Amino acid sequence: MTAAPTDRPALWRATVLTLFPEMFPGPLGISLAGRALASDLWALDARDIRASATDRHRSVDDTPAGGRPGMVLRADILAAAIDAAAVAPDRPRLLMSPRGRPLTQSRVVELARGPGPLIVCGRFEGVDQRVIDARGLEEVSIGDYVLSGGEIAAIALIDACVRLLPGVMGKEASGAEESFSEGLLEYPQYTRPQLFEGVPIPEILTSGDHAKVAAWRRAQAEALTWARRPDLWTARPGQKAPKSTTDG
């Protein structure tokens, strides 16, 4: 599905190459991203790779050279689909792949600040390496697991970028203290009711002392990161175990 054309250029565009364009916009068409799409704050162009096939069966894959089960997307067909998209040279060209570099919040911020990427959604056993090299595709992974194809991963990447675009989130500061914003996981959140199944909101959060609230949140974020994501914690230079884990 392709977003309806508008009278003014979009600030950010995602061009997706897929064998299943009907999967888009999918979740991107509702809630925050959907409202932003309808308001022309970003644009989506989902293109069918099969449109570049050259035979009557619209074949896009073939058996792996060297032998093994499964099929591989052909270099010539995918290259033709990339070329037909005619994206500007300053736009990143991404391939969603489990062997790619992990997608991080810092990379999401970079992508959101740019013109928007072309995203290739792989299928089957992968993509012919020659088209990856020839078209300069950057392989990106959203986690150490394997999906049936790159579409779900592409949706996740686009959603992460769109929410950072100007005018998309209600408050400009709403993304400033999220997980990974400073290399830390986000602190716990609370709201009404004041008492839930006998457990109250932490008293410090209702004290009105903003400095103490900020210090508490920082300590909680550090403790969670140290306990759950030691990889993030050790990436912060000179870090020791947070104070809240050593008290007592």
C-alpha positions in Angstrom: 0.0 0.0 0.0 1.3 3.5 -0.8 0.3 6.5 1.1 -1.8 8.9 -0.8 0.2 11.7 -2.5 0.2 15.1 -0.8 0.5 18.7 -2.1 3.7 19.3 0.0 6.7 17.1 0.4 6.9 14.9 3.5 9.6 15.7 6.1 10.6 12.0 6.3 9.9 9.1 4.0 10.2 5.3 4.4 10.4 3.3 1.1 9.9 -0.4 1.7 10.8 -3.1 -0.8 8.8 -6.3 0.1 7.1 -9.3 -1.3 4.1 -8.5 0.8 3.3 -4.8 0.4 -0.2 -5.5 1.8 1.5 -5.8 5.2 1.9 -2.0 5.2 1.1 0.3 6.8 -0.3 -2.3 9.2 0.4 -1.1 12.8 2.0 2.0 11.3 -1.5 3.1 10.2 -2.9 3.5 13.7 -2.1 5.3 16.9 0.8 7.7 17.0 2.4 6.7 13.7 -1.0 6.5 11.9 -2.1 9.9 13.0 1.3 11.4 11.9 1.0 9.6 8.5 -2.5 11.0 8.0 -1.2 14.4 8.9 1.6 14.2 6.3 4.3 14.4 9.0 5.9 11.4 7.2 5.3 9.3 4.2 5.3 5.6 3.4 5.9 3.9 0.0 5.6 0.1 0.1 6.8 -1.4 -3.2 6.4 -5.0 -4.5 9.7 -6.6 -5.4 7.8 -8.9 -7.7 7.0 -5.9 -10.0 10.7 -6.2 -11.1 10.4 -9.9 -12.0 10.9 -10.8 -15.7 9.1 -14.1 -16.2 5.4 -14.9 -16.4 5.6 -16.6 -13.0 7.0 -13.4 -11.4 9.9 -15.4 -9.9 12.2 -13.6 -7.5 14.2 -16.4 -6.0 16.3 -19.5 -6.8 18.2 -22.3 -5.1 21.3 -21.5 -3.1 24.6 -21.9 -4.9 26.6 -24.7 -3.3 23.4 -26.4 -2.2 21.3 -26.3 0.9 17.6 -26.2 1.6 15.5 -23.1 0.9 15.6 -20.3 -1.6 17.6 -17.1 -2.0 16.4 -13.7 -3.4 18.0 -13.2 -6.8 20.5 -10.3 -7.2 19.2 -9.2 -10.6 15.6 -9.0 -9.5 16.2 -7.2 -6.2 18.7 -4.8 -7.8 16.1 -3.9 -10.4 13.6 -3.2 -7.6 16.0 -1.0 -5.8 16.9 0.9 -8.9 13.2 1.3 -9.8 12.6 2.9 -6.4 14.9 5.7 -7.5 15.7 6.9 -4.0 18.0 9.9 -3.5 21.7 9.0 -2.9 21.6 10.6 0.6 19.0 8.2 1.8 20.3 5.1 3.8 19.7 1.7 2.2 18.9 -0.9 4.8 18.4 -4.6 4.7 16.6 -6.1 7.6 18.7 -9.2 8.5 19.4 -11.3 11.6 23.1 -11.1 10.8 23.1 -7.3 10.7 24.4 -4.9 13.3 21.9 -4.5 16.2 19.6 -1.5 15.9 20.2 0.9 18.7 18.5 4.0 19.9 21.4 6.1 18.7 21.1 4.7 15.2 17.3 5.3 15.3 18.0 9.0 16.2 20.4 9.2 13.2 17.8 7.8 10.9 15.0 10.0 12.2 17.2 13.1 11.6 17.8 12.2 8.0 15.5 12.0 4.9 14.3 8.5 5.7 15.6 5.1 4.5 14.9 2.6 1.8 14.3 -0.7 3.6 14.7 -4.1 1.9 12.7 -6.9 3.6 14.4 -10.2 3.1 12.6 -13.5 2.8 13.5 -17.2 2.4 17.1 -18.1 3.2 18.4 -14.6 2.5 19.6 -12.3 -0.2 22.3 -12.8 -2.9 25.4 -11.2 -1.4 26.3 -9.5 -4.7 23.3 -7.2 -4.6 24.1 -6.3 -0.9 27.6 -5.3 -2.0 26.6 -3.7 -5.3 23.8 -1.5 -3.9 25.5 -0.7 -0.6 22.9 -2.2 1.7 23.5 -1.8 5.4 22.3 -4.9 7.2 20.3 -4.2 10.4 19.0 -6.6 13.0 16.4 -5.9 15.7 17.5 -8.9 17.8 19.2 -12.3 18.0 16.3 -14.3 16.6 15.0 -15.2 13.1 11.7 -14.0 11.7 9.9 -15.3 8.6 10.8 -12.1 6.8 12.0 -8.5 7.3 8.6 -6.9 7.3 8.0 -7.0 11.0 11.5 -5.8 11.6 11.0 -2.9 9.2 7.8 -1.9 10.9 9.6 -1.8 14.2 12.4 0.3 12.8 10.0 2.8 11.1 7.9 3.1 14.3 11.0 3.8 16.4 12.0 6.6 13.9 8.6 8.1 13.3 7.9 8.8 17.0 11.0 11.0 17.1 10.0 13.2 14.1 9.0 16.8 14.9 5.4 17.2 15.8 4.6 13.5 16.2 4.8 13.2 20.0 2.6 15.4 22.1 5.4 16.9 24.2 8.9 17.5 22.9 10.3 16.3 26.2 8.4 13.0 26.2 11.2 11.2 24.5 14.0 12.7 26.5 14.0 10.3 29.5 13.2 7.0 27.8 15.1 3.8 27.9 18.5 4.2 26.2 18.4 8.0 26.1 21.5 8.1 28.2 22.6 4.5 27.9 20.3 3.6 30.7 17.0 1.7 31.0 14.0 3.9 32.0 13.0 4.2 35.7 9.7 2.7 36.9 6.5 4.6 36.3 3.5 5.1 38.5 0.1 6.7 38.4 -3.3 6.6 40.1 -4.7 4.9 42.1 -2.5 5.9 45.1 -2.9 2.5 46.5 -3.1 -0.7 44.3 -3.6 -4.1 46.0 -2.0 -2.7 49.2 1.0 -1.2 47.4 1.4 2.6 47.4 3.1 4.9 45.0 6.6 5.5 46.3 6.3 8.4 48.7 9.2 10.4 47.1 7.2 10.7 43.9 4.4 12.6 45.6 6.7 14.7 47.9 6.8 17.6 45.5 10.6 17.8 45.8 11.7 17.8 42.2 15.4 17.4 43.0 14.7 14.3 45.1 12.4 12.8 42.5 15.1 13.3 39.8 17.7 11.7 42.0 15.4 8.7 42.8 14.6 8.2 39.1 18.3 8.3 38.2 19.1 5.8 40.9 16.3 3.5 39.8 17.4 3.7 36.1 21.0 2.9 37.1 20.0 -0.1 39.2 17.7 -1.6 36.5 20.4 -1.2 33.9 23.1 -2.8 36.1 20.8 -5.7 36.9 19.1 -6.3 33.5 21.5 -5.0 30.9 25.1 -5.4 32.0 26.2 -4.8 28.4 24.8 -1.3 28.5 26.2 -0.7 32.0 29.8 -1.7 31.1 29.6 0.4 27.9 29.5 3.5 30.2 33.1 4.5 31.0 34.3 4.0 34.6 31.0 2.7 35.9 30.8 0.7 39.2 27.8 -1.0 40.6 25.1 1.6 41.4 24.8 2.7 45.0 21.3 1.2 45.4 22.7 -2.3 44.7 25.5 -2.0 47.3 23.7 -0.4 50.2 23.2 -2.5 53.3 
